[in-house]
Amino acid sequence: MWPTVADPEFWVGLLKIIWINVVLSGDNAVVIAMAARSLRAEEQRRAIAWGSGFAVVLRIALTVVAVQLMALPMLQIIGGLLLLWIGTQLLAAEEETEEAKTHHSLYAAIRTILIADLVMSLDNVIGVAAAAKGNLLLLAIGLGLSIPLVVFGSSLMIQLMTRFPIVISVGAALIGWVAGETLISDVLWAHGIETIAWLHWAVPITCALLVVTSGRWLAWLFPKPSHTDIEPG
């Protein structure tokens, strides 16, 4: 029988879910910050709010089927490759001029946030589902309360990225690291490489370096012209 709001077990479960989300949402806040940073201030706030809200709703739905999804071979490999692409694109976009950045779409930023959150939450939601113990009300409340935490974290990351540009590269490296962890966690490798301990840190490190180097390389290979480079007609 599910605990009710009058049951101390309900509040213990709620605190567990909130804590799990605080611990596991750091990388999600980085993605949201990197995707929204290139927008105007007003659109930036909207991207953070809508992206965070949709991401939590998505996570609630995903939690219901998380165990079944995690058992599908190749799913996390595909997710890891998606994260590599997202991290590379976000870093390459940071090299654009301010003039080029103004043409970025709010909806494109929200879409990037949702795709990244979907991939990065596949393993995280299992911990949340375990804490909820099948209580969908507890799950919804706990994840709903995590929205302001993610919003605050994303806003803080944007301020840090603006003040300290090196944080952008660190954020891209983090996305690459998570991509590597996702790749190496696929059930396809369950009976092959789970005993090779060094791969569990070598693959994430390699992916982190890959995102940073490929993002910088793409920015150098396809530089975005500034308005001062365009001759008046």
C-alpha positions in Angstrom: 0.0 0.0 0.0 1.3 3.4 -0.9 2.2 5.9 1.9 -0.1 8.9 2.2 0.9 12.5 3.0 0.1 11.9 6.6 2.6 9.0 6.7 6.2 9.8 7.8 7.4 7.3 5.1 5.9 9.6 2.5 8.1 12.5 3.6 11.2 10.4 3.9 10.6 9.2 0.3 10.0 12.8 -0.8 13.3 13.9 0.7 15.1 11.0 -0.9 13.8 12.0 -4.4 14.7 15.7 -3.9 18.2 14.8 -2.8 18.7 12.4 -5.7 17.6 15.1 -8.1 20.0 17.6 -6.5 22.9 15.2 -6.8 22.1 14.0 -10.3 20.9 17.3 -12.0 24.2 19.0 -12.1 25.0 17.8 -15.6 21.5 18.7 -16.7 22.0 22.2 -15.5 25.2 22.5 -17.5 23.4 21.4 -20.7 20.5 23.9 -20.1 23.0 26.7 -19.4 25.0 26.0 -22.6 21.9 25.7 -24.8 20.4 28.9 -23.4 23.4 31.1 -23.0 23.4 32.3 -26.7 19.9 33.6 -26.5 18.7 37.1 -25.5 18.1 37.7 -21.8 14.3 37.3 -22.0 14.5 34.2 -24.2 17.2 32.9 -21.9 14.8 32.9 -19.0 12.1 31.3 -21.0 14.4 28.6 -22.3 15.5 27.7 -18.8 11.9 27.7 -17.4 10.3 25.8 -20.3 13.3 23.4 -20.8 13.4 22.6 -17.0 9.7 22.1 -16.8 9.4 19.9 -19.9 12.5 17.9 -18.7 10.9 17.1 -15.4 7.6 16.0 -17.0 9.6 13.9 -19.4 11.5 12.4 -16.5 8.3 11.5 -14.7 7.1 9.6 -17.8 10.5 8.0 -18.4 10.6 6.8 -14.8 7.6 4.6 -15.3 9.4 2.6 -18.1 13.0 3.2 -17.0 13.8 -0.4 -16.1 12.4 -1.8 -19.3 14.3 0.8 -21.4 17.6 0.2 -19.6 17.3 -3.5 -20.6 17.2 -2.7 -24.4 20.6 -3.3 -26.0 22.1 -0.4 -28.1 19.8 2.2 -26.5 22.5 3.8 -24.3 25.1 3.5 -27.1 22.7 5.6 -29.3 22.1 8.0 -26.4 25.9 8.4 -25.8 26.5 9.2 -29.4 23.7 11.7 -29.3 25.3 13.4 -26.3 28.7 13.5 -28.1 27.0 15.4 -30.9 25.1 17.7 -28.6 28.2 18.6 -26.6 30.2 19.2 -29.8 27.5 21.4 -31.3 27.0 23.5 -28.1 30.8 24.2 -27.8 31.1 25.0 -31.5 28.2 27.4 -31.2 29.9 29.2 -28.3 32.6 30.3 -30.8 30.1 32.2 -32.9 30.1 36.0 -32.9 27.5 37.8 -30.9 25.8 38.9 -34.2 25.4 35.3 -35.3 24.1 34.2 -31.8 21.1 36.5 -32.0 19.7 34.3 -34.7 19.5 31.3 -32.5 16.0 29.9 -31.9 14.4 29.6 -28.5 12.7 26.5 -29.7 15.9 25.0 -30.9 17.5 25.6 -27.5 14.5 23.9 -25.7 14.7 21.0 -28.2 18.4 20.5 -27.4 17.7 20.6 -23.7 14.9 18.0 -23.9 17.0 15.6 -26.1 20.0 15.9 -23.8 17.9 15.5 -20.6 16.2 12.4 -22.1 19.5 10.7 -22.7 21.2 11.8 -19.5 18.2 10.7 -17.4 18.0 7.1 -18.5 20.1 5.8 -15.6 19.2 8.6 -13.1 15.5 7.9 -13.1 16.1 4.4 -11.8 17.3 5.8 -8.5 14.3 8.1 -8.3 11.9 5.3 -9.1 13.4 3.2 -6.4 12.9 6.0 -3.8 9.3 6.5 -4.9 8.5 2.8 -4.6 5.8 3.0 -7.2 4.0 6.0 -5.7 3.3 8.3 -8.7 2.1 11.2 -6.5 5.3 11.1 -4.5 7.3 10.9 -7.8 5.4 13.9 -9.3 5.8 16.1 -6.2 9.4 15.2 -5.8 10.4 15.9 -9.4 8.2 19.0 -9.4 10.0 20.5 -6.5 13.3 19.8 -8.3 12.4 22.3 -11.0 13.5 25.4 -9.1 16.7 23.7 -8.2 17.5 23.0 -11.8 16.5 26.5 -12.8 18.7 28.0 -10.1 21.6 25.8 -11.1 21.2 26.7 -14.8 21.1 30.4 -14.1 24.2 30.2 -11.9 26.0 28.3 -14.6 25.2 30.9 -17.2 26.6 33.6 -14.9 29.8 31.6 -14.4 30.1 31.0 -18.2 29.8 34.7 -18.9 32.3 35.7 -16.3 34.7 32.8 -16.7 34.7 31.5 -20.4 36.8 28.4 -19.4 33.7 27.1 -17.7 32.2 26.6 -21.2 34.9 24.2 -22.1 34.6 22.5 -18.7 30.8 22.1 -19.3 31.4 20.6 -22.7 33.9 18.2 -21.3 31.3 17.2 -18.6 28.8 16.4 -21.4 31.4 14.3 -23.1 32.2 12.5 -19.8 28.5 11.6 -19.3 28.3 10.5 -23.0 31.2 8.1 -22.3 29.6 6.8 -19.1 26.4 6.2 -21.1 28.2 4.4 -23.9 30.0 2.1 -21.5 26.9 1.3 -19.5 24.9 -0.3 -22.3 23.7 -3.8 -21.6 25.4 -4.9 -24.9 28.7 -4.9 -23.0 27.3 -6.5 -19.8 29.1 -9.8 -20.2 32.2 -8.5 -22.0 33.8 -5.4 -20.5 32.3 -5.0 -17.1 35.4 -6.6 -15.5 37.8 -4.3 -17.3 37.9 -1.5 -14.7 40.1 1.0 -16.6 37.6 1.2 -19.4 35.1 2.8 -17.1 37.2 5.9 -16.7 39.2 5.7 -20.0 36.1 5.9 -22.2 34.6 8.9 -20.4 37.9 10.8 -20.4 38.3 10.0 -24.2 34.8 11.2 -24.9 35.3 14.4 -22.8 38.5 15.2 -24.8 36.7 14.4 -28.1 33.9 16.8 -27.4 36.2 19.7 -26.5 38.7 19.1 -29.4 36.0 18.5 -32.0 33.9 21.5 -30.9 36.9 23.8 -31.1 37.9 22.3 -34.4 34.5 22.8 -36.0 34.4 26.4 -34.8 37.8 27.0 -36.4 36.9 25.1 -39.6 33.6 26.9 -40.1 34.0 30.3 -38.6 30.9 32.5 -38.4 31.3 35.9 -40.0 30.6 38.9 -37.9 28.6 41.9 -39.2 31.8 43.8 -39.6 33.1 41.3 -42.1 30.1 41.9 -44.4 30.6 44.6 -47.0 27.7 47.0 -47.2 25.6 46.5 -50.4 
